[in-house]
Amino acid sequence: MAPETAAPEANDAETAAVPIIAIVMAAIAVGGSYYGMGTAAGEKAYYAGLRNQEYQNVKWKVRTAAMGALGVVGGPIFMTGFENNFYSMI
């Protein structure tokens, strides 16, 4: 088998991986931005006067609103950032 015929097959496999890497990197970036938004929102909620007892009364409403606004993937990531930062401040 000549080297010219083997190279395109290997090259096809390598070029097929490039879009997958780009998609994974974009997903990580979007997830990081959702987490960052949640962290900032948790901090703002704390400084606005929200405390643990009040938050426990509305926790599921907030979670539902985040799921509705950001979807089934973005909502939980946002809420993880929100609750991690909020609970660390109380």
Contacts in CASP RR format, 6 or more apart in sequence:
PFRMAT RR
TARGET T0000
AUTHOR 0000-0000-0000
METHOD contacts of the structure
MODEL  1
MAPETAAPEANDAETAAVPIIAIVMAAIAVGGSYYGMGTAAGEKAYYAGL
RNQEYQNVKWKVRTAAMGALGVVGGPIFMTGFENNFYSMI
31 74 0 8 1.000
31 77 0 8 1.000
32 77 0 8 1.000
34 70 0 8 1.000
34 74 0 8 1.000
34 75 0 8 1.000
34 77 0 8 1.000
34 78 0 8 1.000
35 77 0 8 1.000
35 78 0 8 1.000
35 80 0 8 1.000
35 81 0 8 1.000
36 81 0 8 1.000
37 78 0 8 1.000
38 78 0 8 1.000
38 79 0 8 1.000
38 80 0 8 1.000
38 81 0 8 1.000
38 82 0 8 1.000
38 85 0 8 1.000
39 81 0 8 1.000
39 82 0 8 1.000
39 84 0 8 1.000
39 85 0 8 1.000
40 85 0 8 1.000
41 78 0 8 1.000
41 82 0 8 1.000
42 81 0 8 1.000
42 82 0 8 1.000
42 83 0 8 1.000
42 85 0 8 1.000
42 86 0 8 1.000
42 89 0 8 1.000
43 85 0 8 1.000
43 86 0 8 1.000
43 89 0 8 1.000
45 55 0 8 1.000
45 82 0 8 1.000
45 86 0 8 1.000
46 85 0 8 1.000
46 86 0 8 1.000
46 89 0 8 1.000
46 90 0 8 1.000
50 86 0 8 1.000
51 90 0 8 1.000
52 87 0 8 1.000
52 90 0 8 1.000
55 62 0 8 1.000
55 86 0 8 1.000
62 79 0 8 1.000
62 82 0 8 1.000
63 75 0 8 1.000
63 79 0 8 1.000
66 74 0 8 1.000
66 75 0 8 1.000
66 76 0 8 1.000
66 78 0 8 1.000
66 79 0 8 1.000
66 82 0 8 1.000
67 75 0 8 1.000
67 76 0 8 1.000
68 75 0 8 1.000
69 75 0 8 1.000
70 77 0 8 1.000
70 78 0 8 1.000
END
